[in-house]
């Protein structure tokens, strides 16, 4: 008699082992953005803090990759979201996937701050503040 989870002569896998394989795949997919965070931070550091075409391309890549991954979360987990027993686990790993992509987005925003591209000072908003009307009056010509 074969142990549970071993392959049969036809190559199929037992149901218990298939569930464990799906759990591992869900976990792997949930943690996958975390594997890229170090590389993304290194690229941002290597791009420098001056505004050049290379640094702009690296920062825009950081924004685009993070936002597109967040927008495609359901497509990434679509094949693994079919088992009702793993529904809660899939939802938790989706949240982890989104959180790690938000960290990547934060890295790109910090890089924009270091490059001086984020409007963080009051002087950055001078054009959008309403002008105050100044009015002068006097009592008399010399008086």
C-alpha positions in Angstrom: 0.0 0.0 0.0 1.3 3.4 -0.9 1.7 6.3 1.6 -0.6 9.2 1.3 0.6 11.9 -1.1 2.7 9.7 -3.3 2.3 9.5 -7.0 0.4 6.7 -8.5 1.7 4.8 -11.5 -0.2 7.1 -13.9 1.5 10.1 -12.4 -1.4 11.7 -10.6 -1.0 13.1 -7.1 -3.2 12.2 -4.1 -5.8 14.8 -3.0 -4.1 15.6 0.3 -0.8 16.2 -1.3 -2.5 18.4 -4.0 -4.0 20.6 -1.4 -0.6 21.0 0.2 1.0 21.8 -3.1 -1.7 24.5 -3.7 -1.0 25.9 -0.2 2.7 26.2 -1.1 2.0 27.8 -4.4 -0.4 30.3 -2.8 2.2 31.2 -0.2 4.9 31.5 -2.8 2.8 33.8 -4.9 1.9 35.9 -1.9 5.5 36.5 -1.0 6.8 36.9 -4.6 6.8 40.8 -4.5 9.0 40.7 -1.5 11.8 39.0 -3.4 12.0 42.0 -5.7 12.1 44.7 -3.0 15.9 44.4 -2.4 16.6 44.6 -6.1 14.2 47.6 -6.6 15.9 49.5 -3.7 19.3 48.8 -5.1 18.3 50.0 -8.5 16.8 53.2 -7.0 20.1 53.8 -5.1 22.2 53.1 -8.2 20.1 55.6 -10.2 21.4 58.5 -8.2 19.6 61.5 -6.8 19.9 63.8 -9.8 17.3 64.1 -12.5 18.4 62.3 -15.6 16.7 60.1 -18.1 18.0 56.9 -16.5 16.8 57.9 -13.0 13.4 58.9 -14.3 13.1 55.6 -16.1 14.0 53.6 -13.0 11.5 55.5 -10.8 8.7 55.2 -13.4 9.5 51.5 -13.7 9.1 51.2 -9.9 5.7 53.0 -10.0 4.4 51.1 -13.0 5.5 47.6 -11.8 3.9 48.1 -8.4 0.7 49.6 -9.6 0.2 47.1 -12.4 0.9 44.2 -10.0 -1.7 45.6 -7.5 -4.2 46.0 -10.4 -3.6 42.4 -11.5 -3.9 40.7 -8.1 -7.0 38.8 -9.0 -5.5 37.6 -12.3 -2.4 36.4 -10.5 -4.4 34.4 -8.0 -7.1 33.2 -10.5 -5.9 29.7 -10.9 -5.5 29.1 -7.2 -8.8 30.7 -6.1 -10.9 27.8 -7.2 -10.6 25.6 -4.1 -13.2 26.5 -1.4 -11.1 25.0 1.4 -8.3 27.5 0.6 -10.5 30.6 0.1 -9.4 32.4 3.4 -5.8 31.5 2.8 -5.9 32.9 -0.7 -7.5 36.2 0.6 -4.8 36.6 3.3 -2.0 36.0 0.7 -3.7 38.5 -1.7 -3.5 41.1 1.1 0.2 40.2 1.6 0.8 40.5 -2.1 -0.8 44.0 -2.2 1.0 45.1 1.0 4.4 44.1 -0.5 3.6 45.9 -3.7 2.7 49.0 -1.7 6.1 48.8 0.0 7.6 48.8 -3.5 5.5 51.8 -4.4 6.7 53.5 -1.2 10.3 52.9 -2.2 9.6 54.6 -5.5 8.0 57.5 -3.7 10.9 57.9 -1.3 13.2 58.0 -4.4 11.0 60.8 -5.8 11.3 62.6 -2.5 15.1 62.3 -2.6 15.2 63.6 -6.1 13.1 66.6 -5.1 10.1 65.6 -7.3 7.5 65.4 -4.6 5.9 68.7 -3.5 6.6 68.6 0.2 7.5 72.2 1.1 5.1 75.1 1.3 7.0 76.8 -1.5 5.9 74.1 -3.8 2.3 75.2 -3.5 2.8 78.9 -3.9 1.1 79.0 -7.4 -2.0 77.3 -6.1 -2.6 79.5 -3.1 -5.2 82.3 -3.5 -3.9 85.8 -3.5 -5.2 88.1 -0.8 -6.5 91.4 -1.9 -4.6 94.2 -0.2 -6.3 97.6 0.2 -4.9 100.8 1.5 -6.8 103.8 2.7 -5.8 107.2 4.2 -7.8 109.9 6.0 -6.5 112.8 4.0 -3.9 114.0 1.6 -1.5 115.3 4.3 -3.5 114.6 7.3 
